[in-house]
Amino acid sequence: MVVGSWYFVSPHLGRRKSYSRQKAIRASAFPYPGTGNRLARVVDRTRELGRELRTAAHEDKEVEQMWHHQLDRLDRRGGLLVRAMSFFYTSIGAFAATSLVSILGASLAGSSYSLPFAVISGISFVLGSVGFVGLSFGCTLLVRETRLALQSHFEEARLVRSRFKQTGQD
């Protein structure tokens, strides 16, 4: 595994392999794996805020109001993440189908079947386009989700700063 360096121990070979940064960046370029982790964070934070709102007696209405705003944002974030994951799954399926259809088209390329080749080429193009569009929409939804997460962070930071100013600390 990559931990603190660019080396990992292969369980099959029992020796270390080195990977360049470019390979590591390319391997992490597809955003889907991080989406499940983001969704888990949203669920955990929602549970935590729900627990806080149920158990704590809130004399501080400003904090309670902030938590309610964060819960609303968490609902929207969860919805965005589920839609993004749906787009990513659709893209993966479309790219896999494109590969299979392209192989079929390649087998017809040298033959005298020009009409089936043209149809298969068109299907391959459409499937690839669906994959590209789905990936683009999914990434756009992740950006929107990140902005919502940052809004909650900024709101909390403003509250902390205002508390420090009230107590005279800086």
Secondary structure as the mmCIF struct_conf table of DSSP 4:
data_model
#
loop_
_struct_conf.conf_type_id
_struct_conf.id
_struct_conf.beg_label_comp_id
_struct_conf.beg_label_asym_id
_struct_conf.beg_label_seq_id
_struct_conf.end_label_comp_id
_struct_conf.end_label_asym_id
_struct_conf.end_label_seq_id
BEND BEND1 VAL A 3 TRP A 6
STRN STRN1 TYR A 7 VAL A 9
TURN_TY1_P TURN_TY1_P1 PRO A 11 LEU A 13
BEND BEND2 ARG A 15 ARG A 15
STRN STRN2 ARG A 16 SER A 18
HELX_RH_AL_P HELX_RH_AL_P1 ARG A 21 ALA A 27
TURN_TY1_P TURN_TY1_P2 SER A 28 SER A 28
BEND BEND3 PHE A 30 PRO A 31
HELX_RH_AL_P HELX_RH_AL_P2 TYR A 32 THR A 55
BEND BEND4 ALA A 56 ALA A 56
BEND BEND5 GLU A 59 GLU A 59
HELX_RH_AL_P HELX_RH_AL_P3 LYS A 61 ALA A 109
TURN_TY1_P TURN_TY1_P3 GLY A 110 GLY A 110
BEND BEND6 SER A 111 SER A 112
HELX_RH_AL_P HELX_RH_AL_P4 SER A 114 THR A 167
TURN_TY1_P TURN_TY1_P4 GLY A 168 GLY A 168
#
